[in-house]
């Protein structure tokens, strides 16, 4: 994570710990998930920050799928 972006990693990590599953693996973080996080945590996120969290989520889900394929 680039210097100064740690707070976005922490936000993503907190969201990720609460993600749902569909029985085949983790679900993507949803808009309601992000909205609830912002409202309940008091962490104000700008649209570009949400976009970065969404990109982190894609990377996370891609890695999870690769790991499932290998096992």
TIRO-2110 file (N, C-alpha, C; in Angstrom, 1 decimal):
// TIRO-2110
0.9, -1.2, 0.0, N, 1, A
0.0, 0.0, 0.0, CA, 1, A
0.9, 1.2, 0.0, C, 1, A
0.7, 2.1, -0.9, N, 2, A
1.5, 3.4, -0.9, CA, 2, A
1.3, 4.2, 0.4, C, 2, A
2.4, 4.9, 0.7, N, 3, A
2.3, 5.7, 1.9, CA, 3, A
1.1, 6.7, 1.8, C, 3, A
0.4, 6.8, 2.9, N, 4, A
-0.7, 7.7, 2.9, CA, 4, A
-2.0, 7.0, 2.6, C, 4, A
-1.9, 5.7, 2.1, N, 5, A
-3.2, 5.0, 1.8, CA, 5, A
-3.6, 4.0, 2.8, C, 5, A
-2.8, 3.9, 3.9, N, 6, A
-3.1, 2.9, 5.0, CA, 6, A
-4.5, 3.0, 5.5, C, 6, A
-5.1, 4.2, 5.5, N, 7, A
-6.5, 4.3, 6.1, CA, 7, A
-7.5, 3.6, 5.1, C, 7, A
-7.2, 3.6, 3.8, N, 8, A
-8.1, 3.0, 2.9, CA, 8, A
-8.0, 1.4, 3.1, C, 8, A
-6.7, 1.0, 3.3, N, 9, A
-6.5, -0.5, 3.6, CA, 9, A
-7.3, -0.9, 4.8, C, 9, A
-7.2, 0.0, 5.9, N, 10, A
-7.9, -0.4, 7.1, CA, 10, A
-9.4, -0.4, 6.9, C, 10, A
-9.9, 0.6, 6.1, N, 11, A
-11.4, 0.6, 5.8, CA, 11, A
-11.8, -0.7, 5.0, C, 11, A
-11.0, -1.0, 4.0, N, 12, A
-11.3, -2.2, 3.2, CA, 12, A
-11.2, -3.4, 4.1, C, 12, A
-10.2, -3.5, 5.0, N, 13, A
-10.1, -4.7, 5.9, CA, 13, A
-11.3, -4.8, 6.8, C, 13, A
-11.7, -3.7, 7.4, N, 14, A
-12.9, -3.7, 8.3, CA, 14, A
-14.1, -4.2, 7.5, C, 14, A
-14.3, -3.7, 6.3, N, 15, A
-15.5, -4.1, 5.5, CA, 15, A
-15.4, -5.6, 5.1, C, 15, A
-14.2, -6.0, 4.7, N, 16, A
-14.0, -7.4, 4.3, CA, 16, A
-14.3, -8.4, 5.4, C, 16, A
-13.9, -8.0, 6.6, N, 17, A
-14.2, -8.9, 7.7, CA, 17, A
-15.7, -9.2, 7.9, C, 17, A
-16.5, -8.3, 7.4, N, 18, A
-18.0, -8.4, 7.6, CA, 18, A
-18.7, -8.8, 6.3, C, 18, A
-18.0, -9.2, 5.3, N, 19, A
-18.6, -9.6, 4.0, CA, 19, A
-19.4, -10.9, 4.1, C, 19, A
-20.4, -11.0, 3.3, N, 20, A
-21.2, -12.2, 3.3, CA, 20, A
-20.6, -13.2, 2.3, C, 20, A
-21.2, -14.4, 2.4, N, 21, A
-20.7, -15.5, 1.5, CA, 21, A
-21.9, -16.2, 0.9, C, 21, A
-21.7, -16.8, -0.2, N, 22, A
-22.8, -17.4, -1.0, CA, 22, A
-22.7, -18.9, -0.9, C, 22, A
-21.9, -19.5, -0.1, N, 23, A
-21.7, -20.9, -0.1, CA, 23, A
-20.6, -21.4, -1.0, C, 23, A
-20.2, -20.7, -2.0, N, 24, A
-19.2, -21.0, -2.9, CA, 24, A
-17.9, -20.1, -2.7, C, 24, A
-18.1, -19.1, -1.9, N, 25, A
-17.0, -18.2, -1.7, CA, 25, A
-17.5, -16.8, -1.2, C, 25, A
-16.6, -15.9, -1.1, N, 26, A
-17.0, -14.6, -0.6, CA, 26, A
-17.8, -13.8, -1.6, C, 26, A
-18.7, -13.0, -1.2, N, 27, A
-19.4, -12.1, -2.1, CA, 27, A
-18.6, -10.8, -2.2, C, 27, A
-18.8, -10.1, -3.3, N, 28, A
-18.2, -8.8, -3.4, CA, 28, A
-18.9, -7.8, -2.4, C, 28, A
-18.1, -6.8, -2.0, N, 29, A
-18.7, -5.8, -1.1, CA, 29, A
-19.7, -5.1, -1.9, C, 29, A
-20.9, -4.8, -1.3, N, 30, A
-22.0, -4.2, -2.0, CA, 30, A
-22.1, -2.7, -1.6, C, 30, A
-22.8, -2.0, -2.4, N, 31, A
-23.1, -0.6, -2.1, CA, 31, A
-23.7, -0.5, -0.7, C, 31, A
-24.7, -1.3, -0.3, N, 32, A
-25.3, -1.2, 1.0, CA, 32, A
-24.2, -1.5, 2.1, C, 32, A
-23.3, -2.4, 1.8, N, 33, A
-22.2, -2.7, 2.8, CA, 33, A
-21.4, -1.4, 3.0, C, 33, A
-21.0, -0.8, 2.0, N, 34, A
-20.2, 0.4, 2.1, CA, 34, A
-20.9, 1.5, 2.7, C, 34, A
-22.2, 1.7, 2.3, N, 35, A
-23.0, 2.8, 2.9, CA, 35, A
-23.2, 2.6, 4.4, C, 35, A
-23.5, 1.3, 4.8, N, 36, A
-23.6, 1.1, 6.2, CA, 36, A
-22.3, 1.3, 7.0, C, 36, A
-21.2, 0.9, 6.4, N, 37, A
-19.9, 1.2, 7.0, CA, 37, A
-19.7, 2.7, 7.2, C, 37, A
-19.9, 3.5, 6.2, N, 38, A
-19.7, 4.9, 6.3, CA, 38, A
-20.6, 5.5, 7.4, C, 38, A
-21.9, 5.1, 7.3, N, 39, A
-22.8, 5.7, 8.3, CA, 39, A
-22.5, 5.3, 9.7, C, 39, A
-22.2, 4.0, 10.0, N, 40, A
-22.0, 3.5, 11.3, CA, 40, A
-20.7, 3.7, 11.9, C, 40, A
-19.6, 3.8, 11.0, N, 41, A
-18.3, 4.0, 11.6, CA, 41, A
-17.9, 5.5, 11.7, C, 41, A
-18.6, 6.3, 11.0, N, 42, A
-18.3, 7.7, 11.0, CA, 42, A
-17.1, 8.1, 10.1, C, 42, A
-16.6, 7.1, 9.3, N, 43, A
-15.5, 7.3, 8.4, CA, 43, A
-16.1, 7.9, 7.1, C, 43, A
-15.8, 9.1, 6.8, N, 44, A
-16.3, 9.8, 5.6, CA, 44, A
-15.3, 9.4, 4.5, C, 44, A
-15.9, 8.9, 3.4, N, 45, A
-15.2, 8.5, 2.2, CA, 45, A
-15.6, 9.3, 1.0, C, 45, A
-14.7, 9.8, 0.3, N, 46, A
-15.0, 10.5, -1.0, CA, 46, A
-15.2, 9.4, -2.1, C, 46, A
-15.9, 9.8, -3.1, N, 47, A
-16.1, 8.8, -4.2, CA, 47, A
-14.8, 8.1, -4.7, C, 47, A
-13.7, 8.8, -4.9, N, 48, A
-12.5, 8.2, -5.3, CA, 48, A
-12.0, 7.2, -4.3, C, 48, A
-12.2, 7.4, -3.0, N, 49, A
-11.8, 6.5, -2.0, CA, 49, A
-12.6, 5.2, -2.1, C, 49, A
-13.9, 5.4, -2.3, N, 50, A
-14.7, 4.2, -2.5, CA, 50, A
-14.3, 3.4, -3.7, C, 50, A
-13.9, 4.1, -4.8, N, 51, A
-13.5, 3.4, -6.0, CA, 51, A
-12.2, 2.6, -5.7, C, 51, A
-11.3, 3.1, -4.9, N, 52, A
-10.1, 2.4, -4.5, CA, 52, A
-10.5, 1.1, -3.7, C, 52, A
-11.4, 1.3, -2.8, N, 53, A
-11.8, 0.1, -2.0, CA, 53, A
-12.5, -0.9, -2.9, C, 53, A
-13.2, -0.5, -3.9, N, 54, A
-13.8, -1.4, -4.8, CA, 54, A
-12.7, -2.1, -5.6, C, 54, A
-11.7, -1.4, -6.0, N, 55, A
-10.6, -2.1, -6.7, CA, 55, A
-9.9, -3.1, -5.8, C, 55, A
-9.7, -2.7, -4.6, N, 56, A
-9.1, -3.7, -3.6, CA, 56, A
-9.9, -4.9, -3.5, C, 56, A
-11.2, -4.7, -3.5, N, 57, A
-12.2, -5.9, -3.4, CA, 57, A
-12.0, -6.8, -4.6, C, 57, A
-11.9, -6.2, -5.8, N, 58, A
-11.7, -7.0, -7.0, CA, 58, A
-10.4, -7.9, -6.9, C, 58, A
-9.4, -7.2, -6.4, N, 59, A
-8.1, -7.9, -6.3, CA, 59, A
-8.3, -9.1, -5.2, C, 59, A
-8.9, -8.8, -4.1, N, 60, A
-9.2, -9.8, -3.1, CA, 60, A
-9.9, -11.0, -3.7, C, 60, A
-11.0, -10.7, -4.4, N, 61, A
-11.9, -11.8, -4.9, CA, 61, A
-11.1, -12.6, -6.0, C, 61, A
-10.3, -11.9, -6.8, N, 62, A
-9.5, -12.6, -7.8, CA, 62, A
-8.5, -13.5, -7.1, C, 62, A
-7.9, -13.1, -6.1, N, 63, A
-6.9, -13.9, -5.4, CA, 63, A
-7.6, -15.1, -4.7, C, 63, A
-8.8, -14.9, -4.1, N, 64, A
-9.6, -16.0, -3.5, CA, 64, A
-9.9, -17.0, -4.6, C, 64, A
-10.3, -16.6, -5.8, N, 65, A
-10.7, -17.6, -6.8, CA, 65, A
-9.4, -18.4, -7.3, C, 65, A
-8.3, -17.7, -7.4, N, 66, A
-7.1, -18.4, -7.7, CA, 66, A
-6.7, -19.5, -6.7, C, 66, A
-6.8, -19.1, -5.4, N, 67, A
-6.5, -20.1, -4.4, CA, 67, A
-7.5, -21.2, -4.4, C, 67, A
-8.8, -21.0, -4.7, N, 68, A
-9.7, -22.1, -4.7, CA, 68, A
-9.4, -23.0, -5.9, C, 68, A
-9.0, -22.5, -7.0, N, 69, A
-8.6, -23.3, -8.2, CA, 69, A
-7.4, -24.2, -7.9, C, 69, A
-6.5, -23.7, -7.1, N, 70, A
-5.2, -24.4, -6.8, CA, 70, A
-5.4, -25.5, -5.8, C, 70, A
-6.5, -25.4, -5.0, N, 71, A
-6.7, -26.4, -4.0, CA, 71, A
-7.7, -27.5, -4.4, C, 71, A
END
